[in-house]
Structures are given as C-alpha cells and as structure tokens.
Amino acid sequence: DPAAVQRFASSLQREANRLGHIVQEIIELSRLQSATYVADSGMVNLNEVISDAIDRTQIAAEAKQMRVLTDTSEQVFVTGNYEQLAIAITNLIENAINYSPENTKVSVTTEIEDGIVQISVTDQGIGIPESDQARIFERFYRVDPARSRETGGTGLGLSIVKHVATKHGGDVSVWSAPAVGSTFALRLPIYSNTGETNS
C-alpha cells in the first residue's frame, strides 16, 4: 500500500530526526557538566546572540504563524562562550514556540540592574503547573510527555539552559500560570571595563 509506505516512512524520518536531536543534546549537556571552565570564553555581544537565536527559530515560528518580538535596543556585553549562550537562548525561544498556540507571540527582552543582565522570554502558551515548576530544569523531566513527543521535546533543553547559566556565573528561573503563559528569565553578569564579569 503506497499510502501506508509513505506514512511509515514519514514516521521513521520524524523519529530519526528526534533521535539525532536527543544525541546532540546529550553530547552538549555532557560537555557542560564535565567542563570546569567555559571554553573559548570572550566578550560576547548579547544582542547578536539574541538575534542569532531568533534566526535559528524563525522556521518554527513561521510554521505556527507566530511572531518573535524583541526589545533589546541597549548594547549589552557578557563574558562567555557565544555558541553556548546562543544554544541556551535558542532553547528558551523554541520551548516558547512549541508550547504556544498558533497566531500568538513570543517576546524577548533584556534588562540591566546591579551589574546583571536579565534576558526574559515570554510566551502566551499553555503554562506550567506550579507543582512542576521546581523540576523542569532536571534532565529528561517533561511536564507532558505526550506533548513533548509531539513537539520533538527531549526533556534536556531546559537542563542545558541551567548548566549554561551556571557555567557563566548566572542562573535561570521561571514564572508561569496554566492557560496564561510563561516567562523564563536568564540572568548573567555583564562584562565590566576590567575584562571581568561583574558579580
């Protein structure tokens, strides 16, 4: 049956892509956990990182007719690894897209206070129950496994974000309410004139 062949082939391709994504995230997480310092660390333009992360998620956003809006007019620099920071912010935006309905928006903003820059990713999605919020940064933890499989989620994305934040001297937190949406806040020390991060 040609239709059945097409259906099963599509399913195999989807699962193969998902498996490849899991392997890449496991490798990335293992690197972060085993490293004692941030490799290839330097001064990073955070606005460029955010713009790059949005570009990486553009296809997913367009597929759901969603807009990713930014308010990052102020130039902000941090000390760190460009690619690790891009992966972390990309993961936050991807999650916002995956767990939001079509024709909604995701906003990415930055705010500086006391030597710390906060990157906030806010969506209009399904939200996260309060009982799950304390565990969502654990490896492989998924609030809704069925939906995660549907969206291609691995349960590793937020754990990677947490490890990137920690390695860069920062942290990540979440505010969320079911049927309202979520805001993930990634906080990092800004780059100082002495070439060191503020703490």
C-alpha positions in Angstrom: 0.0 0.0 0.0 1.8 3.2 -1.2 -0.1 5.3 1.3 1.0 3.1 4.2 4.6 3.2 3.0 4.5 6.9 2.9 3.0 7.2 6.3 5.5 4.8 7.9 8.4 6.4 6.1 7.4 9.8 7.4 7.1 8.4 10.9 10.6 6.8 10.6 12.1 10.1 9.4 10.5 12.1 12.2 11.7 9.6 14.9 15.2 9.5 13.4 15.4 13.3 13.5 14.2 13.3 17.0 16.8 10.7 18.0 19.5 12.7 16.4 18.4 15.8 18.3 18.5 13.8 21.6 22.0 12.6 20.9 23.2 16.1 20.1 21.6 17.5 23.3 23.1 14.6 25.4 26.6 15.4 24.0 26.1 19.1 24.7 24.9 18.5 28.2 27.8 16.1 28.9 30.3 18.7 27.7 28.8 21.3 30.0 28.7 19.0 33.0 32.3 17.8 32.6 33.8 21.2 31.9 35.5 23.0 34.8 35.5 26.3 32.9 33.9 28.0 29.9 35.9 27.1 26.8 36.7 29.8 24.2 35.4 32.4 26.6 35.5 36.1 25.5 33.5 39.3 25.3 30.1 38.5 23.7 27.6 40.9 22.3 24.4 39.7 23.8 22.2 41.5 21.2 23.9 39.5 18.5 23.4 36.2 20.4 19.7 37.0 20.8 19.3 37.9 17.1 21.1 34.7 16.1 18.8 32.7 18.4 15.7 34.2 16.8 17.0 33.4 13.3 17.5 29.8 14.4 13.9 29.5 15.5 12.3 31.5 12.6 11.2 28.5 10.6 9.4 27.0 13.6 7.7 30.3 14.4 6.6 30.8 10.8 5.1 27.3 10.7 2.8 28.3 13.5 2.3 31.8 12.2 3.9 33.2 15.4 5.9 36.4 15.9 9.0 36.6 17.9 9.4 40.2 19.1 12.4 41.8 20.7 13.2 44.8 22.8 17.0 44.7 23.1 18.0 48.2 21.9 20.6 48.7 24.6 24.0 47.1 23.8 24.9 44.5 26.4 28.1 42.5 26.6 28.9 39.4 28.8 31.9 37.2 29.2 31.4 33.7 27.9 31.1 31.3 25.0 29.0 32.6 22.1 27.7 29.3 20.9 26.7 28.0 24.4 24.8 31.2 25.1 23.1 31.0 21.7 22.0 27.4 22.4 20.6 28.4 25.7 18.5 31.3 24.4 17.5 29.3 21.3 16.2 26.5 23.6 14.1 29.0 25.6 12.6 30.5 22.4 12.0 27.0 20.9 10.1 26.0 24.0 8.0 29.1 23.9 7.1 28.4 20.3 6.5 24.7 20.8 4.2 25.1 23.8 2.2 28.1 22.5 -0.9 28.0 20.2 -0.7 29.3 16.6 -1.0 33.1 15.9 0.4 34.1 19.3 3.6 36.0 20.0 6.9 35.4 21.9 8.8 38.4 23.3 12.5 38.5 24.2 13.6 41.4 26.3 16.7 42.5 28.3 17.0 44.5 31.4 20.1 45.5 33.3 20.3 46.0 37.1 23.2 46.0 39.5 25.7 44.5 37.0 23.3 41.8 35.9 21.5 41.4 32.6 18.2 39.6 32.6 17.1 38.0 29.3 13.3 37.3 29.6 11.5 35.0 27.1 7.7 35.4 27.5 5.1 33.4 25.7 1.2 33.1 25.6 1.3 29.4 25.9 -0.2 26.6 27.9 1.7 27.4 31.0 3.3 25.1 33.6 1.5 23.9 36.8 3.2 25.2 40.0 3.8 21.7 41.1 6.0 21.0 38.1 8.0 24.3 38.1 10.6 23.2 40.6 11.6 20.2 38.5 11.5 21.5 34.9 15.3 22.1 34.8 16.0 18.5 35.7 17.4 16.2 33.0 14.7 14.4 31.0 11.9 15.8 33.1 8.8 16.7 31.0 5.6 18.1 32.3 3.6 16.4 29.5 5.5 13.5 27.9 2.8 13.0 25.2 3.0 16.7 24.1 6.8 16.6 24.3 6.9 13.7 21.8 4.5 15.6 19.6 6.8 18.7 19.6 10.0 16.7 19.5 11.0 17.6 23.0 13.7 15.7 24.7 13.5 16.9 28.3 17.1 18.2 28.0 16.7 21.7 26.7 16.0 23.5 30.0 18.7 21.4 31.7 21.2 22.7 29.2 19.9 26.3 29.8 20.5 25.8 33.5 24.0 24.5 33.0 25.0 27.2 30.6 23.7 29.8 33.1 25.6 28.3 36.0 28.9 27.9 34.0 28.6 31.6 33.1 28.1 32.7 36.7 24.3 33.2 36.3 21.0 31.5 36.9 17.6 30.8 35.3 14.1 30.9 36.7 10.5 30.7 35.6 7.2 32.3 36.2 4.2 30.5 34.8 0.5 30.1 35.1 -1.6 27.5 33.2 -3.6 28.9 30.3 -1.8 32.3 30.7 1.8 31.6 29.6 5.3 31.5 30.9 8.3 33.8 31.4 11.8 32.3 31.6 14.5 34.7 33.0 18.1 34.0 32.2 20.4 36.2 34.3 24.1 36.8 33.6 26.8 39.1 34.9 27.6 41.8 32.4 31.1 42.5 31.0 33.0 45.0 33.0 35.7 47.5 31.9 38.3 45.4 33.6 37.6 42.5 31.4 35.9 40.5 34.1 32.3 39.7 34.7 30.5 41.6 37.5 29.3 39.5 40.4 
